[in-house]
Amino acid sequence: MKQLRKCAAILLGALCISTCLTACGGDSSSKGSAEDKIVGEWEGKGSVFSDRSEITFTFNKSGTGSFKKESAKDPYNFNWDIDGDDLTISETDGRYPYTQSYKFSNDDRTLTLVYHSDYDNKDYTYTYHRID
């Protein structure tokens, strides 16, 4: 009987430990969830090439995307990458070669990009809303 209680206590302890480890495991990579949450279409006022206008961003799962200014005839294509809370966008069409880095936050409905200008040492914040 004593051994049965000891065996039951050991099994119960192992069960508790495995349950705690499983519950705490979660997604160890916030990068994946940030990438998943940015995929889609976003619209709002922004500044691209020093022109503040209505902009629509499209972020694809493949790390590619496009943006279209209201004043432009064709969209501009880019590659994007996320590292922590840094979003880097690199234009790929060759029309206006650039790479732009932003701090970003995203609650799945609102995308906020913060660009730091070394020129005037100011931060510029742009907010975009998901298009359903």
C-alpha positions as CSV (number, residue, x, y, z in Angstrom):
1,M,0.0,0.0,0.0
2,K,2.8,2.3,0.9
3,Q,4.5,1.7,-2.5
4,L,1.2,2.3,-4.3
5,R,0.9,5.8,-2.6
6,K,4.5,6.6,-3.5
7,C,4.0,5.5,-7.1
8,A,0.8,7.6,-7.3
9,A,2.5,10.6,-5.8
10,I,5.3,10.3,-8.4
11,L,2.9,10.0,-11.3
12,L,0.8,12.9,-10.0
13,G,4.0,15.1,-9.7
14,A,5.1,14.1,-13.2
15,L,1.6,15.0,-14.5
16,C,1.7,18.4,-12.8
17,I,5.2,19.2,-14.2
18,S,4.2,18.2,-17.7
19,T,1.0,20.3,-17.5
20,C,2.9,23.3,-16.3
21,L,5.6,23.0,-19.0
22,T,3.0,22.6,-21.7
23,A,0.9,25.6,-20.5
24,C,4.0,27.8,-20.3
25,G,5.4,26.7,-23.7
26,G,3.3,28.9,-26.0
27,D,4.8,30.4,-29.1
28,S,8.4,31.2,-28.2
29,S,8.8,33.3,-31.3
30,S,7.0,36.7,-31.2
31,K,8.5,37.2,-34.7
32,G,6.1,34.7,-36.2
33,S,3.0,36.2,-34.7
34,A,4.1,39.7,-35.7
35,E,4.6,38.6,-39.2
36,D,1.2,36.9,-39.3
37,K,-0.5,39.9,-37.9
38,I,1.0,42.3,-40.5
39,V,-0.1,40.3,-43.5
40,G,-3.0,41.9,-45.3
41,E,-4.0,45.3,-46.6
42,W,-3.7,48.6,-44.6
43,E,-4.8,52.1,-45.5
44,G,-4.0,55.5,-44.0
45,K,-2.2,58.8,-44.3
46,G,1.5,58.4,-44.6
47,S,4.7,59.9,-46.1
48,V,6.6,58.1,-48.8
49,F,9.2,60.0,-50.8
50,S,8.4,63.1,-48.8
51,D,4.8,63.2,-50.2
52,R,2.2,63.0,-47.4
53,S,-0.9,61.3,-48.9
54,E,-3.3,58.5,-48.6
55,I,-1.4,55.2,-48.9
56,T,-2.5,51.6,-49.2
57,F,0.0,48.9,-48.1
58,T,-0.3,45.3,-48.9
59,F,1.9,42.8,-47.0
60,N,2.1,39.3,-48.4
61,K,3.2,36.2,-46.4
62,S,6.1,35.7,-48.7
63,G,7.9,38.9,-47.3
64,T,6.9,40.9,-50.4
65,G,4.4,43.6,-50.7
66,S,3.3,46.8,-52.4
67,F,2.1,50.3,-51.6
68,K,0.1,52.7,-53.7
69,K,-0.2,56.4,-53.1
70,E,-3.5,58.0,-54.1
71,S,-1.6,60.2,-56.5
72,A,0.4,57.4,-58.2
73,K,-0.8,55.4,-61.2
74,D,1.0,52.2,-60.3
75,P,1.9,50.6,-57.0
76,Y,5.5,50.3,-55.8
77,N,6.7,46.8,-54.9
78,F,8.9,46.1,-51.9
79,N,10.3,43.3,-49.7
80,W,9.7,43.5,-46.0
81,D,11.3,41.9,-42.9
82,I,10.5,42.0,-39.2
83,D,13.0,41.7,-36.5
84,G,11.5,42.2,-33.0
85,D,9.7,45.5,-33.3
86,D,11.7,46.7,-36.3
87,L,10.1,46.6,-39.8
88,T,12.3,47.1,-42.8
89,I,10.9,47.9,-46.2
90,S,13.1,47.8,-49.3
91,E,11.7,49.0,-52.6
92,T,12.3,46.5,-55.4
93,D,11.1,48.2,-58.6
94,G,14.2,50.3,-59.1
95,R,12.2,53.5,-59.7
96,Y,13.1,55.0,-56.3
97,P,15.5,52.6,-54.7
98,Y,15.3,52.9,-50.9
99,T,15.3,51.0,-47.7
100,Q,13.2,52.4,-44.8
101,S,13.2,51.2,-41.2
102,Y,10.4,51.7,-38.8
103,K,9.5,50.8,-35.2
104,F,6.1,49.3,-35.4
105,S,3.2,48.0,-33.3
106,N,0.2,46.2,-34.5
107,D,-3.0,45.2,-32.7
108,D,-4.3,43.3,-35.8
109,R,-6.6,46.2,-36.7
110,T,-4.3,49.2,-36.4
111,L,-0.7,49.3,-37.7
112,T,1.5,52.1,-36.3
113,L,4.8,52.9,-37.9
114,V,7.4,55.2,-36.3
115,Y,10.1,56.6,-38.5
116,H,13.1,58.3,-37.0
117,S,14.6,61.0,-39.2
118,D,18.4,61.5,-38.8
119,Y,18.0,64.7,-40.8
120,D,16.0,66.6,-38.1
121,N,16.3,64.0,-35.3
122,K,12.5,63.7,-35.0
123,D,10.2,60.7,-34.9
124,Y,7.3,60.6,-37.3
125,T,4.3,58.4,-36.5
126,Y,2.0,57.0,-39.2
127,T,-1.2,55.0,-38.4
128,Y,-2.9,52.6,-40.9
129,H,-6.1,50.6,-40.5
130,R,-6.7,47.1,-41.8
131,I,-9.0,46.9,-44.8
132,D,-11.5,44.1,-44.5
